[in-house]
Amino acid sequence: MKRFDPSVGSSLTTLGVIVGVGVLLSVVTVVPLSKDGGGTVAVGPAEQTAAVDVGTDGALDPNVAADPNAAATAATGGPGRTGAAGGNRANASQSVATKPGQQCAAGQNGGNTDVGVSDKRIKLAATVVDDGPGASFLAPVRTGMTAVLNRVNRAGGICGRQLELILRNDSWDAALGQQYIQNFVESEKVFALAVVPSSEGLRSANSYITQKKVPVVGTDGMLIHQYLNPWIWPVATSTISTMHVMAQNAAQRGAKTFGIVFDAKYHFGVEGAFAYNEAVKRLTGSNVPGFDPSLKSCQQRFCGIQPGKSSYNSEARAFSTACYQSTTPCDFVALLLEPDTAVAFMKGGRDRDPTIGFGGAQPLFNRRMAENCGTLCNGMWVWTGYNPPIEALAGTPAVSKYVNEIRQESSSADVANQFLEGGYVGMNLLVQALEKVGPNVTRDNLRAVLDTMTFDIGLSQPLSWRGSHFANTAARAFEIQYRQEFNGWRTTTDFIKDPWVGQDIPEGE
């Protein structure tokens, strides 16, 4: 079992500049619903808006000298791993400084400073999920990304450069996603990857990303490799951390017996189920009954199922028998599934509800799921690493701003969706980092800024990637309210930090 020490770190001081304001063209190239790469849509000229916010972290004064005591090297990320800050970084702060003659204005920004960068644009790309099992929670992410991109481009871009974003649907297919990512880098010549909602392909391309040193900024895919790669900056709470928090919280509320139903095909389910079992073992002294080290089968109270089936009646009945027809019935059951799969499983039937209740991981923080599940999911606690627009949180300035920007992009978007919010957060991280880099846009400069900045737009706890890329390590829960119809969510916890950050990583990850 592998361990990661998040306390080891490095510190660098970087320079930045404030973005210029203008009216230019917003461009998004999209392959919407097919795997064949056909079809593009260009978003045309947009109306002028106010200058883009620098953010609560603020732009650094370009006249302030670099810290002469900045660390020269990054720390290692644990036994046998390159540190998340990674590599020799002695000149990182100095390299971010604006070169003579460069300014934050079109035609004066240094021009072609790196791959995918010209005096007029910065070329970005991502794989998205528009169909298949993952679409039920990942499809809306593009709205969060394009809302931020359009706002920035309407305000003149970043140092005179417009952001161009290429999106391709890989249907959450690992091989196709890896192929698209390699094409982005080698054929499309993009500067960086933004958010990348389709986590399976990014996982397959993990070694390639490291080899090519391509920044992947603002990921919300929650898979553990994203937190261990020095060229990936996640904004989400990992699935592993969420399952740690969920199990510990259930135990604190009185749970002594545990069950789990998880996706045995996609990696978020496999990683999360393993971590959940390890947490339960710490809390109770025993594995979840039926624990299968292969993480592929449905046995007793440890039930891995394949997604996409219309019915799970046999699996649901077998799980119910193991979990509830016992002298020690399940107190708490975790669901680590896609929304449609979770609804189908819940409709398969059960003998009773667990005394402490059900917990749903991030994909189930989804209005459509709550509506479709109905009374079967009433009282379920669903978990997220962000502040959603629920109850008192809805009136906070940061959440209100998020909702207003998404509504400008799409009036029907589910603004409570964890992944839509994550796409918005991740795209804002990329924008703030590019603002701090200033006119001298290079991959190394972007990495230096990201590894030393603190990012806080009020939608999560403050995030920092100094020393390790476990930036978001907390989750909070909201209870589904369903009485004849879906009545929204009720706040149940504040942010709870993962007590075992970086632990319980399955072998091979």
Secondary structure, DSSP 8 states (H G I E B T S, - for coil): -B---TT-----------------B-EEEEE-S-SS--------B----------TT----TTS---TT--SB----STT---SS-SB-TTHHHHHS--TT--SSTTSS-S--STTB-SSEEEEEEEE--SSTTHHHHTTHHHHHHHHHHHHHHTT-BTTBEEEEEEEE-TT-HHHHHHHHHHHHHTS--SEEE----HHHHHHTHHHHHHHT--EEEE----THHHH-TTEEE-S--HHHHHHHHHHHHHHTT--SEEEEEESSSHHHHHHHHHHHHHHHHHHSS--TT--TTS--EETTEEEE-TT-S--HHHHHHHHHHHHSSSS--SEEEEES-HHHHHHHHTT--SS--SSEEEE-GGG--HHHHHHHGGGGTT-EEEESS--S-GGGGGSHHHHHHHHHHHHH-TT--TT-HHHHHHHHHHHHHHHHHHHHTTS--HHHHHHHHTT-EE--SSSS-EE-SSSS----EEEEEEEEESSSEEEEEE----EE-TTTT--B-TT-
